Amino acid sequence: MVATQSRSDKRQGFHAASLTTRRRVYRDTTTERSERLYGGWGGAVIRTGGTVRRSTGDWTPAVHALLTHLESAGFDGSPRVFGVDAEGREVLSFIEGQTVATAASWPEWARSESNLVRVGSMLRRFHDAVETFRPDPELTWRSGRSGLEPGEIIGHNDVSLANLVADSDGRIHSLIDWDNAGPTTRRKDLAIAAWHVVALHAPAHAEARGWTRQPDVARRLRIFLDAYGLTDRTGFVDDILDRLGHALTKLSANGGCAEFVKLLQADIAFIESNREALERAIA
């Protein structure tokens, strides 16, 4: 059982103490040099030997419980939790491979159809593995939510190209950056992933991601959903639009980056204009 945290406790960094008591403190024995990795929206990401160190948040105990469950369920596409180091940072396993953040430009593997299949299949394995995860209702996710409503799972909520790891041959095999994990549904998690990996982008956005000509998004969406094994596809295009609309509303309300707001607006208009072809392809 997790100790109940008051708001003042959280402001004073109680989450770090909670992590220490709930999970063993990671005892450093490595003398290897540390290096800062690319990416990381919530602060510096440091690699030391075979581990990654990151700052913690009030949601970290929940994420660690999730990752521990995935390990016990045999899901091999996520990092393993080692604990918390002497500086209060979480310690996760380093996943070998390449990401779009380490490339000089958007790599070809980020656009390949074979990786559409790999991501769809991996996401299905993740959703199947997490189906039995029932988090302690006292655990709080980054969204501020706790517990699960009927029909919900704990999803990754940010399955984007930036959070996928590929091997040296460009074959995607793992998913990183789980800080935004939290209550959602399979379809919602799948919908936001489809936007990213299918490349449901307006022409300017697609070009910025390395496409020299507009991709056949209808065909790519069908390949992705086939790989996942989604049987009921009725309304799935609406699911994608709903997730993007939700993101746009949240960004606008919080005074988000004006350029990203425009990007989302353009992508929503692009999907709307291609709705008929998308729905026909996945029917």
N, C-alpha and C positions, 0 to 999 in steps of 0.2 A: 504494500500500500504506500502511495506517495504522500508525504506530509503536505497538508493544505497550506497554500501560500497566500499571504495577504498582499495587497498592492504595495504596501510599504516594504514588505520583505523582498518583493521582486525588484523594487527600485534600488534596494541595497545589495543586489547581486545574490539573493538567496538561491537562485537557480544553480549557481556554481556549487554551493554547499550541498544542495540536494543531489547534484550529480555525483559528488564525492561520496556521499553516504549510500546512494543507491547502486553505484558501480565502483569497482575497485579503482584506485588511483593508478594510472599507468606509470610503471617504474622504468625510467629511461636507462638503457644500458648502451645505446648506440653512441658512437663517437663520430658518426658521419656528419659531413657538412650539411647545413640546411640551405634550401633554395626556395625562393618565392615562385609560386606557380601562376600562370596566367588565369584570369577569370576571378570569380568570387565576388558576389555583389555585397556580401555582408562583412567585408574586411579581408585582411591578408590571408592567403592560403599558403601554408608553408609545408614543403616536403622535407622530411628528415628520414633518410634510409627508406625503408618500406612502409613508412607511415605518412599521413597527412595531418597537419595540425590546423585547427580553425577555432575562432572565438565561439563562445556558446551564447545561447539565448534562453529565454523562458520556455521555449518550445523544444529545446535540445533533449530533455528526458523522454519526451514523446517520440521524437525521431529515433533516438537510440533504441527504444522499445520496439519500434517498427523494424529497424534494421536487424535487431537480434532475432525477431520473429522470422524475417525473411531468410536469415542464415539457417535457422532451425528447420525451416520448411524446404530447404534445398535450393532456393533461388540463388543463382550464381551471378546475377547481373547487377549487384549492388555492393558497396564497400562494407567491410566488417568493422565492428566497434571494438576498440581496445580499452577505452576508458577516458580518463581526463588526466592531463599531465600536471606537473607542479605549478605551471602558470595558469591553470584553470581552462586550458584549451582542450577541446575534444580531440581524441586521437583515433583516426580511422585508417584502414588499410589503404595504401596507395595502389591504384589500379593502373597497370602498365598499358600504354597505348598512346594514341594521338587524339587530339580534339580540334575543333575548328579554331579554337583560341590559339593553338600553337602553330597554325599554318599561316604562311605569308598572305594567302588569299583563300577564298572559299574553295576547299578541295573537291575534286571530282567525286570522291566517295560520299560526300554529303548530298549528292544528287542522284546516286545510282538506284536503279530499281531493285537490285539485289538487297540493298540496305533498307529499302521500304519493307521488304519481306522480313528482314531480320528484326527491325524495330517493331513491326506489328506482332510478330511471334513472341518477342521478348516481353512486350507489354501485356500480352495475353497470359504468359507464364507468371508475370508479376501479379496481375489481378487474381489469377487462380490461387497463388500462394498467399495473398493477403486476405482472401475471402474468410479465412478462419481466425483472423486477427481481431481480437476484441480488446481494445486499449482500455486501461484503467480510466474510468470517467473523470478522475481528478487530473489527468494529464491534459495540458493545454497545448494546442497547435499554434503555429505562427499566425493563423487567421483569427485567433482568439477563441475558436470553438473548442469544445470538448465533447466526448461521447460520440455516438453514431445514431443517426435516424434510420428507420426501416429502409432497406434497399441501398444503404450507403456502404462504402468501403473507405479505407484510408488510401488515397491515391497520391501519386507523385506531384501532380498539379503543375508541372513545368517540364514536360517531356519535349525539350527543344533540341535543335542541333548542337547548341552550346553545351548541353548536358549529356551528350552521348560520347562514348569512347570507342575508338576503332583500333584494330591491331595494325601492324606495320604494312599489311596488304590492304588496308582500308575497309576491313570487315567490322561493322559495329557489333559490340558484344556486351557493353555495360552502360549503366545509367548512373550519373553522379549528381551531386548537389540536391540533397533531399530536404533542405530546410523548409521548403514550401509545402511539404507533404501535409495532408490533412483530410478531413471528411469530404467526400464527394461521391460521385457514382462512376461506374465503369464508363458509361457513355460520355460523361463530361470530361473525364481524364483522356479518353480516346479522341474526343473532339478537338481538344487543344493540341494534342500531339499531331493530329491530321493536318491542322493548319501549318504547323512548322515543317514536318517531314515530307508531306505531299507537295509542299510549295504552293499553297493556295494564296498566291500573292499577285497583286497588280503588277503590270509589266516593269515599272521602275524598281519595285521591290525585288522582283525576281532577278532582274539584271544585276542589282547590287549584291545578290547572293551567288553570282557566277553563272547564271543562265545566259547563254548567248542567243537563245531563241525561247519563246514562251513554251513551257512544258505542257504536255497533254495531261492536264490536271484531272480530268474525268477518269482516264485510264489509270493514273497513279492512285487516285482515291480507291478505285476498285481493287487494285493490287494490295493496297494497305489493309483494307477491311477484310479481304480474303485471307491474308496472312494472319490477322487477328482472329478470324473465325466469327465475326459478327453476323448473326443470322437475321435478326430483325433490324433492318436498315431504314425502316419508315421514319421519316423526319430527321435523319441524321444530319443532313445539310442544315436544317434549322438548329440542331444542337451546336454545330460549329458557329453559326451566326450568333446564337445566344451567348456562347462563351466569349466571343470577340466583343459583342455588345456590352457584356458585363465588364470586361477589361477596359473598354473605352469609357464607360460611365465612371468607373473607379478612377481611372487616370485623370479624366476631366475634373472630377470633384476634388481631387488632391493636387490639382495644378501641375500635372505631369508634363513631361517633355513635349513641347508643341510639335516637334518633328515626328515623334512616335505616335501622337494622336492622329496626325495627318496620314501616317502609314497605315494605321488601323482602319481609318475611314476609307482609304483607297482599297484596302484588301476586302473590307466588307462589301463595298460597291462591286468589286470584281467578282466575288462569290455570288452575289445576287444576280449579276448579269449572266453568270454561267450556271445558274441553278438548274435549269432544265437539263442541260447536258450532264451535270453531276448526278442528278437524281436518276436519269435514264441509265447511266453507267453502272450504278450500284444497286439497281432494282433486282 
